[in-house]
Amino acid sequence: MKKLLFTGLFLVIGMGSYAQSFLLDSTFQPFFDITKQRGAVMNSIFENEITSSIYLVGTFKSYFNQIPYEGVVSYKRSGSLNFNFSSNIGGTSTRTYIHSISDTYFYTSSVGIGNITDTMGMYNYIYPNWRSNAFKTAKCGTGSPYFYPDGSSLFANGRDNTGMPCPTIYNGDTLTRRHILKLTPEGLWDSTFSGDANFPPLGFAPYDSNRILIYGYPGRFTHYNGVRVNGLCRIFLDGTLDTTFSSPLQPLAFGSLGSPNLVNKDGSFFLVGAFYVNGHPDLVTIAKFKANGELDPSFMNFSGPTGNTNLVYGVSTLATTQDGGYLVGGVFNNYQGHAKNGIAKIDSTGKLEPHYFVNSGPDSSDWQGVGFPAVNFIYQSKFGGYYVGGDFRKWNGKSVQPIVRITDLVTSIKENPSLAEKATITAFPNPSNGNFTLESDQPLKELRLFDLLGKEVLVVPTPFENNGNHSGTNQQLINLTHQTKGIYLLRITLTDGSVVSKKVIKN
């Protein structure tokens, strides 16, 4: 009889119909009900890694004690209102971007120059004139900016009604018009930045501690410092172009856009959106690239989500999972031939794992129950679980706010690394017809078995004590023959209280 050693999570192969293992976290209950507001959407999130509070921006307007919360709100981890935060920071019910500057400050905006705010909701009191200075420096500042650790920033400067970049004013003088501007922490023009573009890009994304990715429409943002870049380039912090990188995007795809997402330790990164890649005729929604801009062949780059003929589809966000895969969010209703509504789980190679999110998931973008949903962000919380936000009103048919937290039965379990690190635990055969043998070189305190909906199907309070084995080898028979086919989660508690989580598959 062949044994299979548990060294982590089992690869899922040869499965039939299985339920999803990402479940709504009912301990998160958002304070405001915005489901009846027309067009209420969550666009972006920032989590304070000290307090665990989250800060959300989007399209909504709510009141508490006659205090308006317009486009920005802060919740504690429970979803209760963070009363230490005042949202009266601009009086607009639409916010698109939120960017962390430090643990204390973040930036929010919709169109044009926004606000630098601390986590109490106060304006930037270190540089109280930042916003008024920034309005002059980057009068037509637009898109998603980039903030350096010292509070200086990069902005795309849009065009005025003459078709030229808006003028930059410094000490009362009108300076050279530029499409990319660096601002000092005070919001003034930083003339040491050497880069500029032929057209305002749509945003900036961090690459590493020394470089920044700039992205925009490939048919418009075509040159940086006179060099052809086709909608994507990488620069050094001083604005110098990184010539070791070449754009992979087709230059004439005016309607396409690929936004950088998830830079890996080896320098590879993802583009998400809906874009065209050199040498490939079809629209691409997700692709992985090497550090030099070449396609990474280890990933299924041309098999992302699709939609029906009436749907403008694409990927908006990625988040890593503990097993090396990814959660994918966006606007789509099909992923590699499987019905998926705006969210899906893929493995490290980009292959869909169809047993996740088998129900309707996020659904309905309108309080009347119509419209196609969109997932704008999936954020992996430092305190466990994933925040999912966007344009939806239901999750698996249940009414929800357009911001939820989901947890994985595996990754949500916090493990004590003591005995859990030392233990060698095997189950065999796996997969099986339902009869498994669990073997451990460490004594166990308790064994619980769950299906992927979280339902407990078996409890063994004192495993190994009454199994008739006195040879010194800890073995426990597990009988699942009466259960349906699928994946089951073993939660194994060792005698020191540490927990090991394993999966078994019943054929």
C-alpha positions as CSV (number, residue, x, y, z in Angstrom):
1,M,0.0,0.0,0.0
2,K,1.6,3.2,-1.1
3,K,1.8,6.1,1.3
4,L,1.6,9.8,0.3
5,L,3.5,12.2,2.6
6,F,1.8,15.5,3.5
7,T,4.4,18.2,2.9
8,G,1.9,21.0,2.4
9,L,-1.4,21.1,0.5
10,F,-2.3,18.3,-1.8
11,L,-2.4,19.0,-5.5
12,V,-6.0,18.7,-6.6
13,I,-6.4,16.4,-9.6
14,G,-9.0,14.2,-11.1
15,M,-11.9,15.8,-9.2
16,G,-15.6,15.8,-9.8
17,S,-18.0,18.4,-8.5
18,Y,-16.7,20.1,-5.4
19,A,-17.7,23.1,-3.3
20,Q,-15.7,26.2,-2.8
21,S,-13.4,26.6,0.2
22,F,-13.4,30.4,0.3
23,L,-16.2,31.5,2.6
24,L,-17.7,34.8,3.7
25,D,-16.3,35.9,7.0
26,S,-19.4,36.7,9.0
27,T,-17.4,38.5,11.7
28,F,-16.9,41.3,9.2
29,Q,-20.1,43.4,9.1
30,P,-19.7,46.8,7.3
31,F,-21.3,49.7,9.3
32,F,-23.0,51.5,6.4
33,D,-25.6,49.9,4.2
34,I,-25.0,51.4,0.8
35,T,-26.7,48.6,-1.2
36,K,-29.7,50.8,-2.0
37,Q,-27.5,53.7,-3.3
38,R,-27.5,53.9,-7.0
39,G,-24.0,53.2,-8.4
40,A,-22.4,52.5,-5.0
41,V,-19.0,51.0,-5.7
42,M,-15.8,50.2,-3.7
43,N,-12.7,51.1,-5.7
44,S,-9.7,50.7,-3.5
45,I,-8.4,49.8,0.0
46,F,-5.7,50.7,2.5
47,E,-5.0,48.6,5.6
48,N,-3.2,50.1,8.6
49,E,-0.8,47.4,9.6
50,I,-0.6,48.7,13.2
51,T,-4.3,49.0,14.1
52,S,-5.8,46.5,11.5
53,S,-8.3,49.3,10.5
54,I,-9.2,49.5,6.8
55,Y,-9.7,52.7,4.8
56,L,-12.0,52.4,1.7
57,V,-12.7,54.7,-1.2
58,G,-15.4,54.5,-3.7
59,T,-18.7,56.0,-4.9
60,F,-21.0,56.3,-1.9
61,K,-22.4,58.9,0.5
62,S,-23.6,58.1,4.0
63,Y,-24.2,59.9,7.2
64,F,-23.7,59.2,10.9
65,N,-24.9,61.8,13.4
66,Q,-25.3,64.2,10.5
67,I,-21.6,63.7,9.6
68,P,-21.1,62.9,5.9
69,Y,-18.9,60.0,4.8
70,E,-18.4,60.9,1.2
71,G,-16.3,58.6,-0.9
72,V,-14.1,57.5,2.0
73,V,-14.8,55.6,5.2
74,S,-12.7,53.7,7.8
75,Y,-13.8,50.5,9.4
76,K,-12.4,48.5,12.2
77,R,-11.7,44.8,11.5
78,S,-15.1,43.9,12.7
79,G,-16.6,46.3,10.2
80,S,-17.8,48.8,12.9
81,L,-17.2,52.4,12.2
82,N,-13.7,53.7,13.1
83,F,-14.8,56.7,15.2
84,N,-11.1,57.8,15.4
85,F,-11.3,58.8,11.7
86,S,-13.0,61.9,10.4
87,S,-14.0,61.4,6.7
88,N,-14.7,65.1,6.1
89,I,-11.7,65.5,3.7
90,G,-13.0,66.9,0.5
91,G,-16.8,66.6,0.2
92,T,-16.9,64.4,-2.8
93,S,-18.9,61.1,-3.0
94,T,-16.5,59.7,-5.6
95,R,-13.0,58.4,-4.8
96,T,-11.0,56.2,-7.1
97,Y,-7.5,55.9,-5.7
98,I,-6.0,55.3,-2.3
99,H,-2.3,55.1,-1.8
100,S,-0.3,54.5,1.4
101,I,2.5,56.9,2.0
102,S,3.4,55.6,5.5
103,D,1.7,54.0,8.4
104,T,0.4,57.4,9.3
105,Y,-0.5,59.0,5.9
106,F,-2.3,58.1,2.8
107,Y,-3.6,59.8,-0.4
108,T,-7.0,59.7,-1.9
109,S,-8.4,61.2,-5.1
110,S,-11.0,60.8,-7.8
111,V,-10.1,63.1,-10.7
112,G,-7.3,65.6,-10.4
113,I,-5.3,66.4,-7.2
114,G,-6.7,64.8,-4.1
115,N,-5.8,64.9,-0.4
116,I,-3.0,63.7,1.8
117,T,-4.7,62.6,5.0
118,D,-3.5,61.0,8.2
119,T,-5.2,57.9,9.7
120,M,-7.3,60.2,11.9
121,G,-8.8,61.9,8.9
122,M,-6.8,65.1,9.4
123,Y,-5.2,67.0,6.6
124,N,-1.4,66.8,6.1
125,Y,-0.4,69.0,9.0
126,I,3.3,68.5,8.3
127,Y,3.0,70.3,5.0
128,P,-0.4,72.0,5.4
129,N,-0.1,73.8,2.0
130,W,0.6,70.6,0.0
131,R,-2.8,70.6,-1.7
132,S,-2.8,74.2,-2.8
133,N,0.9,73.9,-4.0
134,A,0.1,70.7,-5.9
135,F,-2.8,72.3,-7.6
136,K,-0.4,74.9,-9.1
137,T,2.5,72.5,-9.7
138,A,0.4,69.8,-11.4
139,K,-2.7,71.8,-12.3
140,C,-4.1,69.0,-14.3
141,G,-2.7,66.1,-12.2
142,T,-4.6,62.9,-13.1
143,G,-4.4,59.2,-12.8
144,S,-2.8,57.0,-10.1
145,P,0.2,58.8,-8.6
146,Y,3.3,57.4,-7.0
147,F,4.6,58.4,-3.6
148,Y,8.2,58.2,-2.4
149,P,8.8,57.3,1.2
150,D,9.7,60.9,2.0
151,G,6.3,62.1,0.8
152,S,7.5,63.4,-2.6
153,S,5.4,62.2,-5.5
154,L,5.0,61.6,-9.2
155,F,1.9,62.8,-11.1
156,A,0.8,62.6,-14.7
157,N,-0.1,66.1,-15.8
158,G,-3.0,66.2,-18.2
159,R,-3.7,68.6,-21.1
160,D,-5.6,71.9,-21.1
161,N,-8.0,73.1,-23.7
162,T,-5.2,73.9,-26.1
163,G,-4.1,70.3,-26.2
164,M,-0.8,71.1,-24.3
165,P,0.2,69.9,-20.8
166,C,-1.2,72.2,-18.2
167,P,1.3,74.9,-17.1
168,T,3.5,74.3,-14.0
169,I,3.8,77.3,-11.7
170,Y,6.7,77.8,-9.3
171,N,7.2,81.0,-7.3
172,G,4.7,82.7,-9.6
173,D,6.5,81.8,-12.8
174,T,5.0,79.6,-15.5
175,L,7.5,76.8,-16.3
176,T,7.9,74.4,-19.1
177,R,4.8,72.3,-19.7
178,R,5.4,68.6,-18.8
179,H,3.3,65.4,-18.8
180,I,5.1,63.9,-15.8
181,L,6.0,66.0,-12.8
182,K,7.7,65.2,-9.5
183,L,6.5,67.1,-6.5
184,T,8.4,67.7,-3.3
185,P,6.9,66.7,0.0
186,E,5.6,70.3,0.1
187,G,3.8,69.9,-3.2
188,L,6.3,72.1,-5.2
189,W,8.0,71.2,-8.5
190,D,11.1,69.1,-8.1
191,S,13.3,70.0,-11.1
192,T,15.8,67.2,-10.4
193,F,13.4,64.6,-12.0
194,S,14.7,64.0,-15.5
195,G,11.9,62.1,-17.2
196,D,8.9,63.1,-19.3
197,A,6.5,61.5,-21.8
198,N,4.8,62.5,-25.0
199,F,1.3,61.9,-23.5
200,P,0.1,61.7,-19.8
201,P,0.3,58.1,-18.6
202,L,-2.5,56.7,-16.5
203,G,-0.5,55.7,-13.5
204,F,2.7,54.6,-11.7
205,A,3.3,51.4,-9.9
206,P,6.2,50.4,-7.5
207,Y,8.6,47.8,-9.0
208,D,11.4,47.6,-6.4
209,S,13.2,49.9,-4.1
210,N,15.0,51.6,-7.0
211,R,12.5,51.5,-9.9
212,I,9.0,52.4,-10.9
213,L,6.7,51.1,-13.6
214,I,4.7,53.7,-15.7
215,Y,1.7,52.6,-17.7
216,G,-0.8,54.1,-20.1
217,Y,-2.6,53.6,-23.4
218,P,-0.2,52.0,-25.8
219,G,-1.5,54.0,-28.7
220,R,-1.1,57.3,-26.9
221,F,1.6,57.1,-24.2
222,T,4.2,55.9,-26.8
223,H,7.5,57.6,-25.8
224,Y,9.4,58.3,-22.7
225,N,12.4,60.6,-23.0
226,G,12.2,60.2,-26.7
227,V,12.4,56.4,-26.6
228,R,9.5,54.2,-27.8
229,V,7.8,52.5,-24.9
230,N,4.3,51.6,-26.2
231,G,2.3,52.1,-23.0
232,L,4.7,50.6,-20.5
233,C,8.2,51.4,-19.3
234,R,10.4,51.1,-16.2
235,I,12.3,54.0,-14.8
236,F,14.7,54.7,-11.9
237,L,13.7,57.0,-9.1
238,D,15.4,60.0,-10.6
239,G,13.4,59.6,-13.8
240,T,16.1,57.9,-15.9
241,L,14.7,55.2,-18.3
242,D,15.7,51.6,-17.4
243,T,16.9,50.4,-20.8
244,T,17.1,46.8,-19.7
245,F,13.3,46.6,-20.0
246,S,11.3,46.6,-23.2
247,S,7.5,47.0,-23.5
248,P,5.7,43.8,-24.5
249,L,2.6,45.7,-25.7
250,Q,1.5,46.3,-29.3
251,P,1.9,50.0,-30.1
252,L,-1.3,50.6,-32.1
253,A,-3.8,49.2,-29.7
254,F,-5.6,52.4,-28.8
255,G,-8.3,50.8,-26.7
256,S,-6.2,48.5,-24.7
257,L,-4.7,48.9,-21.3
258,G,-2.5,46.7,-19.1
259,S,-1.9,47.7,-15.5
260,P,1.1,46.3,-13.6
261,N,0.2,44.0,-10.7
262,L,2.1,41.8,-8.2
263,V,5.8,42.1,-8.7
264,N,7.6,38.9,-7.6
265,K,10.9,38.5,-5.9
266,D,12.6,37.5,-9.1
267,G,11.5,40.7,-10.8
268,S,8.8,39.0,-12.9
269,F,5.4,40.7,-12.7
270,F,1.8,40.6,-14.0
271,L,-0.2,42.9,-16.3
272,V,-3.9,42.8,-15.9
273,G,-6.7,44.5,-17.8
274,A,-7.5,44.0,-21.5
275,F,-4.6,44.5,-23.8
276,Y,-2.6,43.2,-26.8
277,V,0.8,41.6,-26.6
278,N,3.4,41.7,-29.4
279,G,3.1,38.7,-31.6
280,H,-0.3,37.7,-30.4
281,P,-3.5,38.6,-32.2
282,D,-6.1,38.2,-29.5
283,L,-7.1,40.4,-26.5
284,V,-5.2,39.3,-23.3
285,T,-6.6,39.8,-19.9
286,I,-3.8,38.5,-17.7
287,A,-0.2,37.8,-18.5
288,K,3.1,37.3,-16.6
289,F,6.3,38.9,-17.8
290,K,10.0,38.4,-17.0
291,A,12.0,41.2,-15.5
292,N,13.1,42.3,-19.0
293,G,9.6,42.5,-20.3
294,E,9.5,39.2,-22.2
295,L,6.5,36.9,-21.7
296,D,7.1,34.3,-19.0
297,P,6.3,30.9,-20.7
298,S,5.8,29.2,-17.3
299,F,2.4,30.9,-17.1
300,M,-0.7,30.4,-19.2
301,N,-0.7,33.9,-20.6
302,F,-3.4,33.6,-23.3
303,S,-6.0,31.7,-21.3
304,G,-7.5,34.3,-18.9
305,P,-11.2,35.1,-18.4
306,T,-13.6,35.9,-21.2
307,G,-17.1,37.3,-21.3
308,N,-20.2,37.0,-23.5
309,T,-20.7,39.2,-26.6
310,N,-22.4,41.9,-24.6
311,L,-19.8,42.1,-21.9
312,V,-16.7,44.3,-21.8
313,Y,-14.4,42.0,-19.8
314,G,-11.0,42.1,-18.2
315,V,-9.0,41.5,-15.0
316,S,-8.6,44.2,-12.4
317,T,-6.7,42.6,-9.5
318,L,-4.6,39.7,-8.3
319,A,-3.8,38.4,-4.9
320,T,-1.5,35.5,-3.9
321,T,-2.6,32.5,-2.0
322,Q,-0.7,30.4,0.4
323,D,-0.4,27.4,-2.0
324,G,1.4,29.5,-4.5
325,G,-1.6,30.3,-6.7
326,Y,-3.7,33.4,-7.1
327,L,-7.1,34.9,-6.7
328,V,-8.2,36.7,-9.8
329,G,-10.8,39.5,-9.8
330,G,-12.4,41.6,-12.5
331,V,-15.3,41.7,-14.9
332,F,-15.9,38.3,-16.5
333,N,-18.4,35.4,-16.4
334,N,-16.2,32.7,-17.8
335,Y,-12.7,31.5,-17.0
336,Q,-11.1,28.8,-19.2
337,G,-14.5,27.4,-20.1
338,H,-16.0,27.4,-16.6
339,A,-18.7,29.8,-15.4
340,K,-17.1,32.2,-12.9
341,N,-18.6,35.5,-11.9
342,G,-15.9,38.1,-11.4
343,I,-13.6,36.0,-9.2
344,A,-11.6,32.8,-9.7
345,K,-8.8,30.8,-8.3
346,I,-5.8,29.8,-10.5
347,D,-2.7,27.8,-9.7
348,S,0.9,29.1,-10.1
349,T,0.9,28.3,-13.8
350,G,-2.3,30.2,-14.5
351,K,-4.5,27.1,-14.8
352,L,-8.0,27.5,-13.4
353,E,-8.9,25.5,-10.3
354,P,-12.6,25.0,-11.1
355,H,-13.6,23.6,-7.7
356,Y,-13.3,27.1,-6.1
357,F,-16.2,29.6,-6.4
358,V,-18.6,27.1,-7.9
359,N,-21.6,29.2,-6.8
360,S,-22.7,32.6,-8.1
361,G,-20.1,34.5,-6.0
362,P,-20.4,38.3,-6.4
363,D,-23.5,39.0,-8.3
364,S,-25.7,42.0,-9.3
365,S,-24.3,45.5,-9.6
366,D,-27.6,47.2,-8.9
367,W,-29.9,47.1,-5.9
368,Q,-32.7,45.9,-8.1
369,G,-30.7,42.7,-8.7
370,V,-29.6,43.4,-12.3
371,G,-26.4,44.4,-13.9
372,F,-23.1,42.6,-14.2
373,P,-20.8,42.6,-11.1
374,A,-17.2,43.8,-11.0
375,V,-14.5,42.9,-8.5
376,N,-12.1,46.0,-8.3
377,F,-9.7,44.7,-5.7
378,I,-8.8,41.6,-3.8
379,Y,-6.5,42.5,-0.8
380,Q,-4.9,39.9,1.4
381,S,-5.2,41.2,4.9
382,K,-2.1,41.1,7.1
383,F,-4.5,39.9,9.8
384,G,-6.0,37.0,7.9
385,G,-8.5,36.6,5.1
386,Y,-9.0,38.7,1.9
387,Y,-11.0,41.9,1.4
388,V,-13.0,41.8,-1.8
389,G,-14.5,45.0,-3.1
390,G,-16.2,46.4,-6.2
391,D,-19.6,46.7,-7.8
392,F,-21.8,43.9,-6.5
393,R,-24.8,43.5,-4.2
394,K,-25.0,39.8,-3.5
395,W,-22.6,36.9,-2.8
396,N,-23.8,33.4,-3.5
397,G,-27.3,34.9,-3.5
398,K,-27.0,36.5,-0.1
399,S,-27.3,40.3,0.1
400,V,-24.0,41.9,1.0
401,Q,-22.3,45.3,0.9
402,P,-19.9,45.8,-2.0
403,I,-17.0,45.0,0.4
404,V,-16.7,41.6,2.0
405,R,-14.0,39.6,3.7
406,I,-13.5,36.0,2.7
407,T,-11.4,33.3,4.4
408,D,-9.9,30.0,3.3
409,L,-10.5,27.0,5.5
410,V,-6.8,26.3,5.1
411,T,-5.0,29.6,5.1
412,S,-7.2,31.1,7.8
413,I,-5.9,28.7,10.4
414,K,-3.1,30.1,12.5
415,E,-0.5,27.5,13.2
416,N,1.9,27.3,16.2
417,P,5.2,26.3,14.6
418,S,6.4,24.1,17.5
419,L,5.2,20.5,17.2
420,A,3.5,21.3,13.9
421,E,6.9,22.0,12.3
422,K,8.4,18.7,13.7
423,A,5.5,16.5,12.9
424,T,5.5,14.1,10.0
425,I,1.9,13.2,9.2
426,T,0.8,10.9,6.3
427,A,-2.5,9.7,5.0
428,F,-2.8,6.8,2.7
429,P,-4.1,6.0,0.2
430,N,-4.9,9.4,-1.0
431,P,-7.1,9.8,-3.0
432,S,-9.1,6.8,-1.8
433,N,-12.7,5.4,-1.9
434,G,-13.2,6.8,1.6
435,N,-11.0,4.7,3.8
436,F,-7.9,6.5,4.9
437,T,-5.2,5.7,7.4
438,L,-3.7,8.7,9.2
439,E,-0.2,8.2,10.6
440,S,1.8,10.6,12.8
441,D,5.2,10.5,14.5
442,Q,3.7,12.9,17.2
443,P,0.9,12.2,19.6
444,L,-2.3,14.0,18.7
445,K,-4.9,15.7,20.9
446,E,-7.8,16.0,18.5
447,L,-8.8,15.3,14.9
448,R,-11.7,17.2,13.1
449,L,-12.8,16.8,9.6
450,F,-14.6,19.4,7.5
451,D,-16.0,19.5,4.0
452,L,-15.2,22.6,1.9
453,L,-18.4,24.3,3.0
454,G,-17.1,24.4,6.5
455,K,-19.4,21.7,7.8
456,E,-17.9,19.4,10.4
457,V,-18.3,15.8,9.4
458,L,-16.1,13.9,11.8
459,V,-14.6,14.4,15.3
460,V,-12.1,12.1,16.9
461,P,-11.4,13.7,20.4
462,T,-8.6,11.4,21.5
463,P,-7.1,9.8,18.3
464,F,-4.8,6.8,18.6
465,E,-6.0,5.8,22.0
466,N,-8.6,3.2,21.1
467,N,-7.5,2.0,17.7
468,G,-6.0,-1.3,19.0
469,N,-2.4,-0.3,17.9
470,H,0.2,-0.7,20.6
471,S,3.3,-1.0,18.4
472,G,4.4,2.6,19.0
473,T,3.2,3.8,15.6
474,N,0.4,6.3,15.9
475,Q,-2.3,5.4,13.4
476,Q,-5.9,6.3,13.0
477,L,-8.5,4.9,10.6
478,I,-10.7,7.5,9.0
479,N,-13.9,6.2,7.3
480,L,-15.5,8.6,4.8
481,T,-17.3,6.0,2.7
482,H,-20.7,7.5,3.8
483,Q,-19.6,10.9,2.6
484,T,-20.0,12.3,-0.9
485,K,-17.0,12.5,-3.3
486,G,-14.8,15.6,-2.9
487,I,-12.1,17.3,-0.9
488,Y,-12.1,17.3,2.9
489,L,-10.0,19.3,5.3
490,L,-8.3,17.6,8.3
491,R,-7.7,19.9,11.2
492,I,-5.2,18.1,13.4
493,T,-4.5,19.5,16.9
494,L,-1.2,18.3,18.5
495,T,-0.7,17.9,22.2
496,D,0.9,21.4,22.5
497,G,-2.1,23.0,20.9
498,S,-0.5,23.6,17.5
499,V,-2.5,22.8,14.4
500,V,-1.7,21.1,11.2
501,S,-4.1,21.3,8.2
502,K,-4.2,18.7,5.5
503,K,-6.5,17.8,2.6
504,V,-7.7,14.3,1.6
505,I,-9.7,13.5,-1.5
506,K,-12.4,10.9,-1.7
507,N,-13.0,9.5,-5.2
